[in-house]
Amino acid sequence: MERIYNKLVRDKIPNIIKEKKETPVVKILGDDEYKEALEKKLYEEYQEVIEESGEDRVEELADMLEIIKALAKLENKTLDDVIEIANKKVDKRGAFEEKIFLEKVIE
């Protein structure tokens, strides 16, 4: 029996599959394919975050964070760089803590 995935997986997944006495069929992506696969994976994880709650949601957020780290690395940045930029944006524009929902602006 075959299960088709056609998606980016974490680095240790092939070995985990082998430990279960199954055979993973993999390929190593080129840079452009890798970026596209990361973007698709980010969207997949986003959908899972929306669907989950509690600890399951936190797990999915952790997955998103790992993808964000990988995407940042493609831009020659680190997660710390991304967090620093996020903090600067908080200083300049605020965060989302006050739950403000802008309905409209009247000129």
C-alpha positions in Angstrom: 0.0 0.0 0.0 1.2 3.5 -0.8 0.2 6.8 0.9 0.9 9.8 -1.2 1.9 13.0 0.6 3.8 15.3 -1.9 4.7 17.8 0.8 7.6 19.2 2.7 8.3 17.3 5.9 10.6 17.8 8.9 14.2 16.5 8.6 13.8 13.4 10.8 10.5 12.2 9.3 12.2 9.8 6.8 14.1 8.1 9.7 10.9 7.8 11.7 9.2 6.1 8.8 12.1 3.7 8.4 11.9 2.8 12.1 8.3 1.7 11.4 9.7 -0.7 8.8 8.3 1.4 5.9 10.1 2.9 3.0 10.0 6.7 2.4 10.4 7.9 -1.1 12.0 11.4 -1.0 13.7 14.0 -3.1 15.8 17.0 -2.1 14.3 20.2 -3.4 16.1 23.0 -5.2 16.0 26.5 -3.7 13.0 27.7 -5.6 11.0 24.5 -5.0 12.0 24.7 -1.3 10.7 28.2 -1.0 7.4 27.3 -2.7 7.1 24.2 -0.5 7.7 26.3 2.6 5.0 28.8 1.6 2.5 25.9 1.0 3.4 24.4 4.3 2.9 27.8 6.1 -0.6 27.9 4.6 -1.3 24.3 5.7 -0.2 25.1 9.2 -2.2 28.3 9.3 -5.3 26.3 8.5 -4.5 23.8 11.2 -4.0 26.7 13.7 -7.4 28.0 12.8 -9.0 24.6 13.3 -7.4 23.7 16.6 -7.6 25.0 20.2 -5.7 24.6 23.5 -2.5 22.6 23.4 -3.2 21.3 19.9 -3.3 24.9 18.7 0.0 25.6 20.5 1.5 22.6 18.7 0.4 24.0 15.3 1.8 27.5 16.2 5.1 25.8 17.0 5.0 24.2 13.5 4.3 27.6 12.0 7.2 29.1 13.9 9.6 26.4 12.5 8.5 27.4 9.0 8.9 31.1 9.7 12.5 30.3 10.9 13.2 28.5 7.6 11.7 31.3 5.5 13.7 33.8 7.4 16.9 31.8 6.7 16.1 32.0 3.0 16.3 35.8 3.4 19.6 35.4 5.3 17.8 36.3 8.5 17.3 34.5 11.8 14.2 34.2 14.0 15.8 36.7 16.3 16.0 39.2 13.4 12.2 38.6 12.7 11.4 39.1 16.4 13.5 42.3 16.5 11.6 43.7 13.5 8.3 42.6 15.2 9.2 44.4 18.4 10.1 47.6 16.4 6.7 47.4 14.8 5.1 47.0 18.2 6.9 50.1 19.4 5.9 52.1 16.3 2.3 50.8 15.7 1.4 48.8 18.7 0.5 45.1 19.1 -2.9 43.4 19.1 -3.4 43.2 22.9 -6.3 45.8 23.1 -8.5 43.9 20.7 -9.2 47.0 18.6 -11.4 46.3 15.6 -11.4 49.2 13.1 -14.8 49.5 11.5 -14.2 52.5 9.2 -12.6 55.9 8.9 -14.6 59.0 8.1 -13.0 61.8 6.1 
